[in-house]
């Protein structure tokens, strides 16, 4: 079951990342300043009592919370992220897995992605007697950038093509110019002035005159609160100190490294990855590994697929390593006014004979 769950997750993510892109890709865009935040929560609970059995047959549920924030400017940046999964039976917590991190980056040169950093890493799991907490300092390489403006430019192109307002795809340099204009929205007193600049740019290269409907479409996309998209990567290494050892051991100096990545191939998908590894100077004898992979895709206009996998492995000195896993797959869709959802959750701690599986289906609609 473990191998099956991880394999399904990997296939879903690889499908999203390996579909060839046509023309310019979102990650080719560079925003002068990035400030993005995203948070999500899912909840499922099942109760079933068969009158022919002596006890309640099913009385369990699951809560998952995720948070991601990134800021990046020429001289300074920071990232904050975390995830937590909680399983319950009869509304009593029975298993949990969580991790969170925060990193501040000071860039040594404005035009080069080299930085010094300071940060904190925390982790907790059912198999750990207490949370683990480390503070870290070191150096790293990489940057993140907001590519939402280019995603909106691509959405505008797709909408105008669908409405037959233009008769062919826009050139890559035009899309990048549109994205740069959208990125400067705060410089405009009125969004209609921004739309006018986009109108002039599109009409100049397409040889058509956009009508009122097309202009309204452009404005709706520009001001829409669509999903933020980001691209970039960062690797960093340094030293740290254990503020809290998860197994009550001695607080040690540690060597630590981490890697983070964000990829958005199209306006409809987002891939996120982060991993952290640390341990004292005898790192093979004592270490902590945490990792998270997530993928989100707008399957259609009314449906979204979200896949998430979290791994935590702790190897205490003189003890066997313990591992905790949590994986989830959720599909949300709206069909003619009916809001439906399908959630699949998998979890496994060291000592468990196999994966625990939680499946729920929900549907709701307004009658008036």
DRENTORLO-991739 format. One record per atom (N, C-alpha, C): residue in one letter; z, x, y. Coordinates in steps of 0.02 Angstrom, whole numbers, plus 50000, padded with zeros to 5 digits. Layout:
BEGIN
AZXY ...
//
This chain:
BEGIN
X500005004249940 X500005000050000 X500005004350062 X500415009750061 X500435014250119 X499745017050135 X499415019550082 X498755022450093 X498265017250117 X498315011150091 X497865005850111 X497955004050184 X498595003450205 X498725001550275 X498475006650323 X498595013050309 X498375018350354 X497615018850354 X497305017850296 X496575018150291 X496245012750333 X496505006550328 X496235001050368 X496285002550442 X496865005150463 X496955006950533 X496455012150555 X496365017350514 X495905022650532 X495185020150537 X494985015850491 X494305013150492 X494175009150555 X494665004850574 X494575000750634 X494495005150696 X494915010350701 X494875014650760 X494225018650761 X494035021350703 X493425025350701 X492815021250717 X492805014950695 X492245010650712 X492175009950787 X492735009150821 X492715008450893 X492495014750928 X492655020550899 X492525026850933 X491845029850916 X491555027950859 X490945031250837 X490315027250851 X490385021050877 X489785017250895 X489445020850952 X488815022650944 X488495026450997 X488455022751063 X488565026251116 X488515023251182 X487825024451211 X487605019851252 X486955020451285 X487075021851358 X486775027251384 X486855028851454 X487525031851469 X487745031051531 X488365034051554 X488955030951516 X489455035051501 X490055032651468 X490635032551518 X491135028451504 X491675027651551 X492035034251566 X492095038451517 X492475044651526 X492115049751569 X491505048351590 X491155052851636 X491375051751708 X491745046351721 X491965044951789 X492615048451804 X492685050851866 X493295054251888 X493555050751951 X494145047851946 X494445044652004 X494865049652042 X494845049552109 X495245054352148 X495995053352139 X496205047352123 X496915046052110 X496975040452058 X497435041352012 X497535036551958 X498245033951959 X498315027351955 X498975024151951 X498905017951909 X499075018451845 X498985013051798 X499625011651759 X499735005451743 X500305003551701 X500104997651657 X500354997751596 X500184992451549 X500794991251504 X500934984951491 X501504983251447 X501294977251405 X501554977051345 X501394971551300 X501984969951254 X502004963751231 X502514961651185 X502224956551137 X502414957151074 X502214952151024 X502844950050986 X502854943750967 X503424940950931 X503164936150878 X503444936750819 X503284932050766 X503904930550726 X503974924250705 X504554922350663 X504334916950615 X504554917550554 X504374912550503 X505004909750471 X505014903150464 X505574899850430 X505274894850381 X505494895350318 X505254890650268 X505824889250218 X505974882850209 X506514880850163 X506224875750114 X506134877950052 X505874873549999 X506464869649970 X506414863149972 X506964858949948 X507114860049874 X506634862649836 X506734863549764 X507094870149748 X507224874349798 X507564880649786 X508254880449819 X508734884349794 X509414883849819 X509524886949888 X509104891449910 X509214894849974 X508574894550016 X508654896550079 X508074896850123 X507594902150096 X506964900350090 X506484904950060 X506264910450108 X506114908650170 X505904913650219 X506264912350284 X506574917550312 X506904916950376 X506904923950408 X506324926050433 X506254932850458 X505744933150515 X505764938450552 X505294939250607 X505254946450631 X504864947350684 X504734954050708 X504564953850783 X504824958750820 X504674959550890 X504404966550901 X503874967050940 X503604973650959 X503484973851034 X503674979351064 X503584980351136 X503264987151147 X502774987451192 X502444993751209 X502404994451285 X502415000551308 X502355001851380 X501995008551390 X501525008651437 X501155014751454 X501045014951528 X501205020451560 X501085021351631 X500845028451643 X500355029251686 X500095035851703 X499935036151777 X500105041651808 X499935042951877 X499655050051881 X499115050851918 X498805057451924 X498495058151993 X498675063652027 X498395065452092 X498215072852090 X497895075452141 X497685082552138 X498265087452126 X498875085852150 X499425090552145 X499975088552096 X500015082052080 X500585079652041 X500365073951997 X500695073351940 X500565067751895 X501165066451851 X501185060551821 X501705059151772 X501465053951722 X501785054051665 X501635049151612 X502285046551584 X502315040051573 X502885036751541 X502625032151487 X502905032551429 X502665028151376 X503205027051323 X503135021551288 X503605020151235 X503395014251193 X503675013851134 X503545008251090 X504165006851049 X504275000651033 X504854998650992 X504664992950947 X504874993250885 X504754987850837 X505414986050805 X505564979650802 X506204977250775 X506074971650724 X506314972650664 X506264967550613 X506924963750606 X506884957250593 X507484953050590 X507464948650528 X508054947350501 X508154942350448 X508724937950470 X508594931450472 X509084926550498 X509314928450568 X508834930850608 X508954932850677 X509424938750685 X509544942350631 X509954948450633 X509504954450624 X509524959550669 X509104965450661 X509234969050595 X508704970550558 X508774973950494 X508424980750493 X507914981650532 X507574988050535 X507264988950604 X507214995150626 X506944996450692 X506635003450694 X506175004250739 X505835010550750 X505615010850823 X505795016150857 X505605016650927 X505545023850951 X505155024751003 X505095031351034 X504885030351106 X505095034951148 X504925034651219 X504895041651246 X504485042651297 X504425049251328 X504245048451401 X504425053451440 X504245053851510 X504105061051528 X503545062251563 X503355069051581 X503105069151653 X503365073851692 X503125075051760 X502725081551759 X502125081451791 X501675087251790 X501545089651861 X501615096051872 X501455099151936 X500855103751926 X500285101851956 X499665105751946 X499675112051988 X499495117651956 X499515124051990 X498925124852037 X498355121652022 X497775121752065 X497485114652066 X497255112452125 X496995105652131 X496365104652089 X495955109852082 X495315108952048 X495335111251975 X495915112851949 X495975115051879 X496535111051846 X496435109051783 X496945104851749 X497515108851717 X497765113751752 X498315117751725 X498965115751761 X499485114551723 X500095111951754 X500725114751721 X501275114551758 X501935115451729 X502255108551724 X502715107651678 X502985100951667 X503725101151651 X504035095351660 X504705094051638 X504725087051610 X505095085951557 X505085079251528 X505655077951481 X505655072051453 X506165069851406 X505835066051349 X506085067051288 X505835063651228 X506415060351193 X506325054151172 X506845050551135 X506535047251074 X506945046351022 X506705043050961 X507295039750926 X507145034450890 X507655031050850 X507315027550792 X507695026750738 X507435023450678 X508015021050636 X507865016350591 X508385013650547 X508735019150508 X508345024250486 X508625029550444 X509015034750483 X509015034350550 X509385039250591 X510065036450611 X510595040450603 X511255038050624 X511305036750699 X510915040350739 X510935039550811 X510255041550839 X510105039550901 X509475041550932 X509445049150942 X508845051850942 X508745058850960 X508485059351031 X508775064051070 X508585064851140 X508485072251155 X507905074051184 X507765080951203 X507495081151274 X507675086451311 X507355087951375 X506925094151366 X506355094351401 X505875099751390 X505585102251456 X505385108651457 X505005111551512 X504485116151481 X503925117151518 X503405121551492 X502775121251533 X502215122851502 X501565122751535 X501075118751492 X500535116551523 X500055112651487 X499375112651520 X498915108951489 X498225108651512 X497975101551502 X497645098751554 X497345092151546 X497475087651606 X497095082251609 X497175077151661 X496985070351633 X497225065051667 X497015058251651 X496695055151713 X496245050451703 X495905047251759 X495795039851746 X495825036051799 X495695028751796 X494945027651795 X494695024551742 X493975023251738 X493825015751745 X494335011951767 X494235004751777 X493675003151826 X493595007051882 X493045005551928 X492355005751894 X492245010651850 X491605010951815 X491545005251765 X492105003351734 X492094997651688 X491884991351725 X492134990451787 X491934984551826 X491204985051847 X490964991151863 X490264991851880 X489824989951821 X490024991951761 X489644990051701 X489674982551689 X490254979451702 X490314972251694 X489854968551743 X489814971251804 X489374968251854 X488654968651831 X488444974451806 X487764975251781 X487624970251725 X488084969551677 X487984965051621 X487934957751644 X488364955851693 X488354948951718 X487714947451755 X487474952151795 X486854951051833 X486254950651786 X486254954651733 X485714954151683 X485734947451648 X486334945051632 X486394938551597 X486154932951642 X486284933451707 X486074928251754 X485344929151776 X485004934351751 X484314935951771 X484274937351846 X484824939751874 X484814941751945 X484474948451954 X484484952651903 X484104958851901 X483724958851835 X483204962951832 X482754962451774 X482764968651730 X483244973051741 X483304978851698 X483954982451712 X484174986651665 X484804990351675 X484764994851737 X485344995851768 X485395000251825 X485455007551801 X485205012151841 X485235019251823 X485965021651823 X486085026951785 X486755029551779 X487055031551846 X486655034751888 X486925036951952 X487085030951997 X486745025351988 X486885019352027 X487555016452004 X487675016251939 X488305013751913 X488885018051938 X488795024551939 X489315029051962 X489445028052037 X488915026852076 X488995025452147 X489365018852158 X489195013852118 X489555007452122 X490285008352106 X490435012352054 X491125013552035 X491505016952091 X491195021852123 X491515025352179 X491675020552236 X491215015852248 X491325010852301 X491905006252283 X491925003852220 X492464999452198 X493135003152200 X493115009552186 X493735013552186 X494045014052256 X493635012852308 X493885013252376 X494055006452405 X494225001652362 X494344994852385 X494904994452437 X495394998952432 X495944998852480 X495735000852550 X495155003952556 X494905006052622 X494555000352659 X494424994852625 X494074989152655 X494564983952680 X494444981452741 X494864976152769 X494734969552733 X494124968652710 X493934962352676 X493504964252616 X493654961252558 X493284962852498 X492554960952504 X492394956152548 X491704954152558 X491284959852586 X491604964252625 X491244970052651 X491074974952594 X491524975552547 X491384979652488 X490814976752448 X490824970052439 X490284966752402 X489624967752438 X489624967652504 X489014968852543 X488734975852529 X489174980852525 X488954987652510 X488664988052440 X488984984552392 X488704984452324 X488044980852322 X487984975452359 X487364971752364 X486794976152388 X486924979852442 X486404984252470 X486194989552420 X486674992352384 X486534997552335 X486104994752278 X486294988852252 X485924985952195 X485224983852216 X485164980652274 X484514978252296 X484044984052311 X484304989652335 X483884995352352 X483554998352290 X483904998252233 X483635001452173 X483284996552127 X483454990052132 X483164985152086 X482574981452115 X482494981752181 X481934978452214 X481974970952213 X482584968152207 X482674960952209 X483174959252264 X483194952752281 X483684950352330 X484184946052293 X484814948052296 X485334944452260 X485504937952295 X485564932552257 X485734926052287 X486484925252292 X486704919552317 X487414918152328 X487804918152263 X487494915652210 X487834915452145 X487964922552121 X487484927052128 X487574933952106 X488114937352146 X488134936152211 X488644939252253 X489344936752235 X489394930252218 X490034927552197 X490254930752131 X489784931852086 X489944935152023 X490204942152035 X489884945852079 X490104952652095 X490804952552123 X490944947952168 X491604947652199 X492144945952147 X491984941252102 X492474939252051 X492654945152006 X492164949251989 X492294955051946 X492684960451984 X492514961552046 X492844966752086 X493594965152093 X493774958952105 X494474957152117 X494834955052054 X494494954751998 X494804952451936 X495354957151914 X495854954351882 X496404958351853 X496244959851780 X495674962951770 X495464964551702 X495884970251675 X495834971351609 X496214976651578 X496034983451608 X496544987351624 X496424994051650 X496154998551594 X495725003051612 X495455007951565 X495575014951592 X495745019551547 X495865026451568 X495585031251516 X495455037351539 X495205042651496 X495575049051514 X495585053651467 X495875060151480 X496265062751421 X496555068551430 X496955071651378 X497425076651409 X497945078351372 X498415083451395 X498755086451334 X498785093051332 X499175096551281 X499685100851318 X500275101351291 X500795105151325 X501275108251274 X501565113751293 X502035117251249 X502575120451292 X503165121151263 X503705124051301 X504345124351260 X504895124551295 X505555124751262 X505955118751285 X506455117051246 X506875111351263 X507575112251237 X507955106951247 X508655106951225 X508835100051199 X509165099851142 X509385093451113 X510005090851149 X509915085451185 X510505082251214 X510895078351161 X510515075351114 X510825071651059 X510435073150995 X510775075850944 X510455076950880 X510485070450839 X509925068150811 X509925061650777 X510375061450716 X510565067250688 X510995067250629 X511685070350643 X511845070850708 X512505073250725 X512595080750718 X512035084250710 X512075091550703 X512185094950770 X512175101650769 X512285105450830 X511715104450879 X511875104550943 X511365104150995 X511035110951001 X510375111250991 X510015117550988 X509485118051043 X509325124251060 X508705125451096 X508135124251048 X507595121451072 X507025119851029 X506375122351060 X505895123451017 X505205124551040 X504835117951028 X504415116151075 X504115109451071 X503395109451095 X503005104951067 X502315103951089 X502125096651083 X501655094651123 X501425087651119 X500685087251139 X500375081851119 X499675080551135 X499585073251150 X499205071651201 X499065064851221 X498325064151236 X498045058351220 X497335057051233 X497225049751247 X496735048351289 X496525041551304 X495765041551307 X495455036951271 X494725036451269 X494535029151277 X494055027851321 X493785021151328 X493025021851327 X492725019551273 X492005020351264 X491605015251305 X491875009251309 X491545003751345 X492075000051385 X491874995451429 X492374991451464 X492814987151419 X492624986451356 X492964981951311 X493454985251263 X493534991951265 X493984995051217 X494405000651249 X494955002151216 X495405007451238 X495755010451178 X495715017151171 X496045020751118 X496575025251150 X497185025251123 X497725029451148 X498045033251089 X498215039451102 X498535043651051 X499065047951085 X499645048551054 X500125053551076 X500535055851016 X500695062251017 X501075065350963 X501525070750992 X502105071550961 X502585076550984 X502905079850923 X503005086450928 X503315090250873 X503805095250903 X504405095550876 X504905100150903 X505395102250849 X505725107750861 X506235110150815 X506525116650841 X507095118850813 X507375125250833 X506935131050810 X507165137150820 X506735142850804 X506585143350730 X507005140650688 X506835139850617 X506505133050607 X505925132150638 X505625125450645 X505405122450579 X505265126550529 X505065123850464 X505655120750427 X506265122950443 X506855120350410 X507145114250445 X506995113450510 X507255107850548 X506755105950602 X506515099750602 X506005097850651 X505965090250656 X505645088050709 X505525080950721 X504805079950742 X504475075250710 X503785073450726 X503755066050742 X503465064350800 X503335057450817 X502595056750836 X502305051150820 X501595050050836 X501465042550843 X500995040950886 X500775034050895 X500025033850907 X499695029350874 X498975028150884 X498885020650897 X498505019050948 X498375011950962 X497645011050983 X497395005150968 X496695003550984 X496664996251004 X496334994951060 X496254988051084 X495514986851098 X495274981151076 X494564979551086 X494474972151100 X494094970551152 X493894963651165 X493314962051119 X493474958851064 X492964957351014 X492434952651042 X492654947851082 X492194943351117 X492534941351182 X492214936951219 X492484934751283 X493164931451274 X493284928451216 X493894924651205 X494344927451151 X494214933551127 X494634936251073 X494744943651083 X495354945851066 X495544952851074 X495884955251010 X495694961250989 X495994964450931 X496444970150955 X497064970450930 X497534975750947 X497814978750883 X497724985250875 X497974988850816 X498454994250840 X499024995050806 X499524999950827 X499845002950766 X499955009550768 X500295013050713 X500785018150742 X501395018150717 X501915022750741 X502205026450680 X502275032950687 X502565037150634 X503135041250664 X503675041650626 X504225046050646 X504485049550584 X504505056250587 X504745060250531 X505275065150557 X505855065050526 X506405069450547 X506625073650487 X506635080150496 X506865084850444 X507505088250469 X508095085750449 X508715089050469 X508805095650430 X509185100150458 X509325106550424 X509705105250359 X509455107950304 X509795107350240 X509745100550207 X509345096050235 X509265089350206 X508535087750197 X508415082750156 X507725080550146 X507465076850207 X506825077250218 X506505073850275 X506505066350264 X506585062650317 X506525055350315 X505955053150360 X505595048050339 X505015045650377 X505065038150387 X504835035950445 X504805028750459 X504105027250486 X503835021650465 X503165019550485 X503185012350510 X502775010850558 X502675003950580 X501955003050600 X501624998150572 X500924996850588 X500844989450602 X500404987850648 X500284980750663 X499564979650681 X499334973650667 X498664971550686 X498714964450712 X498464963250771 X498514956650801 X497834954550828 X497664948350819 X497054945550846 X497244939350887 X497034939250949 X497164933550993 X496494930651014 X496414924151008 X495784921051029 X495884913951053 X495424912051095 X495434905351125 X494794901751105 X494874896351067 X494284892651043 X494324885551071 X493904884351120 X493864877651150 X494544874851168 X494934878751203 X495584876451226 X496154877351177 X496004879651116 X496524880951067 X496694888351067 X497324890051083 X497554896951083 X497824898651014 X497504903550982 X497694905250914 X497854912650909 X498254914350860 X498424921350849 X498554922750776 X498364928750755 X498514931150688 X498844937950695 X499444938750666 X499814944950670 X499974947450600 X499844953850589 X500014957050526 X500444963150543 X501044963450517 X501484969050529 X501674972550464 X501674979150465 X501874983250407 X502414988050429 X502934988950388 X503454993650404 X503724996850341 X503955003150348 X504215006650289 X504685012150313 X505285012450284 X505765017750296 X505855021950233 X506115027950241 X506255032150183 X506735028450136 X506565028550072 X506975025050023 X506715018250005 X506285015450047 X505995008950031 X505505009749974 X505485004949926 X505015005549870 X504295004549891 X504175001549947 X503485000349970 X503484997750041 X502914995550064 X502844992950132 X503094985750135 X503464984150188 X503634977150202 X503064974050242 X502864968050224 X502294964750254 X502514958350288 X502294957450350 X502454951450387 X501804948650416 X501624942750396 X501004939550419 X501174932850451 X500894931650509 X501014925150542 X500374922850575 X500284916250577 X499714913050609 X499984907650655 X499724907450716 X499974902450763 X499384899050798 X499494892950821 X498984889250858 X499324884350905 X499034883550965 X499314878951014 X498744876251057 X498834870151083 X498334867251127 X498654862151174 X498354861151231 X498584856051278 X498244849451260 X498654844251254 X498384837751236 X498184833651298 X498464835351356 X498284831751418 X498054836651470 
//
